Amino acid sequence: MRIRKLRLLLEQYGDTTLRDIIVEIYRQLPKQVIEEKDLDLMLSQFAKYKGLQKEQDQPTVEQAIEQTEQFIQLAYDLQYLEPNELVSVREQKNWYVTAKRLLKHLRHYIGRKNGTRVAFEEFFFLLSSAAGEEPLFLSNDPFRLIKVTQVELFEELVGYYKLDASDQTWMQRAIYTAVKVPIDVDTERSDLFLAVLTHCTDVSEREAYVALLNTHAKKLRAKVRVDADMLVLYQEIRFAELHALIALRELERAETMLFTEYIPYFSHRSTPFRYYLSLLEQAGLKDEHDRIERVGRRKHIHF
């Protein structure tokens, strides 16, 4: 029903009937909708609610950045976890509503070269920390609650890195972030590396990407035998590197890396070998897939 028609319809009812209608509508609404739309505030303080709605719907770029920075600082100060005078209990429970609104505003202004991209990066780091490193909110799955994956938000961030750079320094920055940022339960670190690859649009960028990953992997070699976390990181870097080599159709280089730099760093040869076959299949390289299968059988790899 259109709003104009609704207004005409409601004019037929007296105050008592209208109160009954409002109560019945409120009773039928899911609790999550009531919280996300701030309906309790609307019913109790309508003038304040309208004022906040206007401010939230149309903030200036400066207000959007300031609100984001304030939200980030409050979160790092644990104000969304512990009872305090700055953040109410209701706001603590509904922190993700604020986060979704801030993300929407940042995206609105982010096409301009201004502080919104820095705020967006800090926002991403905050959610990543809350998901994979330390509790900052009353829930530990922040990306799910704001209905975006960590990989999607990171891929968006990498796009802004690239816009801000006149050379390939954006790629170094992106890969460094992918190596260091905490990850949530739904993310593999290799997913972040591959998100960087999606922004490599020509051969020279993909070659630079492979070279940077190789540099990072070589730095880890001395640690992988004694540090399990470094071993996993090494495996994920090499996986992304293989993915890029296949995209470049550098199949000889990929095969050499598979048997010299990837498989030897797993306890069972069959697992990384299956990963590689899957990459070939996804790339539509059936002949190469079949050939590598034959190589695997000759090497007595069970897959």
N, C-alpha and C positions, 0 to 999 in steps of 0.2 A: 504494500500500500504506500502511495506517495505521501509525503509529509503534509502537503496542503489538504489532501483528502482526510488524513488523520485528524488534523486540527478541526475541520468541519464536523467530523464524526463526534469528537470529544465535546463539542459545544452542546450536544444534545443531553449530556448527563449533568446531574447535580453534583455537589461537592462530595456527598457521602458515597455515591456510586463511583466517582473518580478515585476516591481513596481506596475503595475495595478493588478496583481494577489495578491500581498501582501495586497494592499488596499481593495480588494474585500473580501479576507479571514478575514481581521480585521473587516470589516463591518458586516460580518455574525456571528461573535463571540458574545456570550452573555457578557454583561458588567461584570458579576460576574467572568467569566472565565478570562477575561482580567485582572481584579484586582488580583485574586488569583494567577495567573501565572506570574504576574509582567511584562506583555507584553509591557507596555509603556516604562518601563526601558530598556527592551531588545532592543526595536527599537531606543531609543534615546541614550543609552550608552551601547553598546553591550559588550565591554570589561569588564566594571564594572559588568554587569549582569552575565557574565560567571564566574567572580571571586566570586561573592556572591553565585551563584548556587553551585560551588565547595565547598565552605565553609559550606553552609547549608546542602548539601547532605552527607558530610562526616566529621562532627565535631568530635573531640576527646571527651572522656567522660568529661574531665575537661571543654572543651568549651561548651558542652551541659548543664552542671550544671551552669556554669557562665552565659550563655545566659538566662537560666530559671530564675535565681536569679535576673538578671537585669530587665527582663520583669516584674517579680512580684513586685520589688521595684518601678519601674516606674508607675505601675498600682496603687499601694497604695498611691503614691505621686500625683495621679490624672493627670499624664502626658498624659494619653490616653483620657482625657475628656476636658482639657482646652488648649487653644493655648499656645505653648511653643517652645523652640529652640531644645529640645531633641527629640521630637517625631513629625514627620511631620503630616499634615492633612491626607495625604493618608494612612500613617501607623495607624493613629487613626481609620480611617474608616475600615481598614483591619486588625485590631488587632487579629481577630480570625484566620486569615491565619498564623500569627506568632505563635499563641497558638497551632494550630494543628501540626505545624512543631516541636515545642518544645516537645509536648506530644509524637510524633513519636520517637524523639531522646531519650527521657527519657526511653521509653519502650524498645528501642534497647539495652540500657546498664543496665537496672534495674536488670537483673539476677545476676549481680555482687553485692557483699555486699559493697556498697560504698555510696557516697553522693547522688546518683540518687534517692534513695528511699525517702530521706528527701526532696529533691527538688520536687518529685512527690507529697508528702503530702502537701507541701506548695502551690503547683500548684492547688491541689484540694481545699484547704481552700480559695485560692484567688477566684476561680470561684464560690464557694459557697457563699462567701461574696458578690460578684458582683450580684449574682442571688437573694439573699434573704435578704440582709441587707443594702447595700449602693451602689450607682451607681459608678462604676469604669471604665466603658467603655461606648461607645455611644449607646449600646443596653443593655437591662436588661435580656436577655435570653441567657447567654453565653454557656450553655450546648447544647442548640439546634444548635447554630451556629457552634460549633466544632463537631456536629453530634455524641454526646455521652450523655447518661443520667447521672444525678447526682448519681443515684443508681448504675449504671454500674461502674462508676469511683470509687465510694466508695467501692464497692465489691472488685474491683481490689486492692485498698489500703489496705483493711483488709487482703487480701492474703499476702501482703508484711509485715504487722504487724506480721502475724503468722510465716512467714519465719525468722523474726528477733528475735523471742522469743523461749526460750527453755522450757517454761512452759506456763501456761494459762494467763499470764499477757497480752498477745496480745488481749484476749477477753475483759478484763477490759478496755484496751485502746480503742478498737473499739466501745464498748458500750458507753463509755464516749464521744467519738467523735460524735456518732449518737445522743446523747442527746443534745450536745452543738452546733453543726455546723448549720449555717443558711441553710434553705432549699429553693429550687426554686419552682415555681408554679406547676411543673409537679410531685412533690415528696411529698409523705406522710412520716412523720417521721417513721411510722411503717415499711415502705419499707426499711429504713436504718437498723432498728433492724433485719429485716428478712434477709438482706444481710449478717449480721454477722452470722446468723444461718446457712447459706449455707456452712460456713467454719467449722461448728461443725460436724465432721465426725464420731463420735462414741457416745455411750450412756453417758460416763462420761463428755464429752464436752457439750452435750446437757443439762445434769443435771446442770452443772456449769453455763451454759447460763441462765437457768430458775432461778437459785438462784441469779445471779447478777441482772437480771431484777426485781425480787421480792424485792431485797434490794433497788433499785432505786425507785420503786413504793411506798414502805413504807415511804421513806423519803419525798415523795410528799403529803402524806395523809393530813397533817395538813394544807396544802396550797390550796388544790383543791376546797374547799368551798368558797374561797374568791378571787381566781385568775383563770380567765378563761383559760389563757395560760397553767397554771400548770395542770388544769383539762384535757385539750386536750392531753398534754404530758402523763399524767397518763393513759388515755384511750388507747393511742397508745402502751405504754409499756405493759399493760395488754393484749392487742390484740396479740402482738408478743409472749407473754408468753403462751397464750392459743394455739397459732399455734405450739409452741415447745412441749407443753404437748401432743397435738394430734399426733405430729410426733413420740413422745416417746410411744404412745399408753397408756398414763396415763389418761384414760378417766374419771375415778372417780375424780381424782384431778382436771381435767379440768372442769368437771361439777360443782364441789364445788366452784371453782374460778369464774365460770360464774355467779353463783347466789349470791355470797358473796362479790366478789371483782371487778366485771365488770359491771353487769347490774345496781346495785345501784347507779352508778356514771353517769347515763344517765337520761335525763328528761323523756324519753319514753322507756319502757322496750322492745318494739318490735324491735327497731333498733339494739341494741347489740345482741339480740336473733337471728335475721336474719344473722348477721355477723357470729355467731357461727355455725349456720346451714350450711352456705356457706363453712366454713372451713371443716366441716365434709364431705360435699359433695365432695369438692376438694380432700380430702384424700381417697375417695372411701369407706367410712364407712357408707354404706347405712343402715344397721340395727341400728347402733347408731343414725344416722340421724333421722330415723323413730321414735325411742324410745324418743329422745329429743323433737321431734314434739309433741308426746303424753303428755310428761311432761309439755310442754308449754301450751297445751290446758287445762290441769288440773289446771294450775296456772292462766288461763284466760289471757294469753299473746296473743295479736292479731298480727299475722305475716302473 
